[in-house]
Amino acid sequence: MAGIYIHIPYCRQACRYCDFHFVVSVWQKKELLPIILKEIELRKNYLDEELVSSIYFGGGTPSILEKGEIESILETIRRFYRVSGDVEISFEANPEDLKMEYLLNLRKTGINRLSIGIQSFQNSDLELMHRIHSSEQAIIAVKDAQKAGFDNISIDLIYGIPRQDAGVWEKNLDTALSLGIQHFSAYHLTYETGTIFDHWVKKGRIKPVQEEESILQFKTLIERARNKGYIHYEISNLSLPGFVSRHNSSYWHQQKYLGVGPSAHSYNTKSRSWNFKSNKKYEENFLSETDYFETEKLTENDHYNEFVMMRLRLIAGLSLMEIKDRFGIEYQNYFSTQINKYVRSGHMEVTGDNCRLSEDGIFIADHIISEVFK
């Protein structure tokens, strides 16, 4: 099984925390879309005829696209790739774009999974982050999506927002869990270099929340969601049974995927490639038939490092025997040696052949993963 990711690099305004690739010149999409369609065609052999089980529109803000533009992308994919009859087609959208007419048009295109970028149900949080929508719009967007027939809806939430205490976070969770959504992703706010929030922290304009508060908010999230029947299947993702994100799971299980559009990444098990993170350079190089992406051939160490990084993000963890089978006894011994101190400290758990992060270990996941790299 394989996946295709389409990057739509446009937003109507910049959020103060975001470092994803985007520009606010939305009117320029007319110039970019024909190139995206052509790239889909030219890279038709990248997935080696594997069946495409998921298509994901990400960004940026895909919900700036019109019905006809979405249809042309999906038609092009179907023309040049083997697409599963039950393909999962995910579409990221902002609440302010999800009017009923637009939602009904999305349904007609074949999109069957919505990922709505809500981030918070508190207007003060939304204003601080420079989001366009209000809390009321977010709630209406979810309810209208359900009325339009979407039965696979995910929302994004952010915790650890400055001035957001445990009580405010619990109100966010109350609202989210009352909406009957099938999936949600919850990310801790990070201060990425070059973002407005990063600048504000350095200037003392905002102050990151204390680590203890972040941990409390995360544990509250997991406990409340589990009580409502959600499965915590990946560090930042929870779903009702049967609604695990197929596309994102392909990343965590190292399945092939093709990324199309500026800054998009691709992986075919032998190498990794990434398109230029500049609309202008991507477009100019593509049109002049020069390289518009870079490629890295993966070594055995790269494959091992990616395997442990992705599998340790999964709550199910990884199999020690699978490390041996895929990479050899040397890698298995190395991994077992590196995790010993974290097993003793309670940050990792080993049960028979299975190894995974403990709930406390999740908070230092990046550190632990870097320690087991080879």
Secondary structure, 3 states (H helix, E strand, C coil): CEEEEEEECECCCCCCCCCCCCECCHHHHHHHHHHHHHHHHHCCCCCCCCCEEEEEEEECCHHHCCHHHHHHHHHHHHHHCCEEEEEEEEEEECHHHCCHHHHHHHHHHCCCEEEEEEECCCHHHHHHHCCCCCHHHHHHHHHHHHHCCCCCEEEEEEECCCCCCHHHHHHHHHHHHHCCCCEEEEEECCCCCCCHHHHHHHHCCCCCCCHHHHHHHHHHHHHHHHHCCCEEEECCEEECCCCCCHHHHHHHCCCCEEEECCCCEEECCCEEEEECCCHHHHHHHHHCCCCCEEEEECCHHHHHHHHHHHHHHECCCEEHHHHHHHHCHHHHHHHHHHHHHHHHHCCEEEECCEEEECCCHHHHHHHHHHHHCC
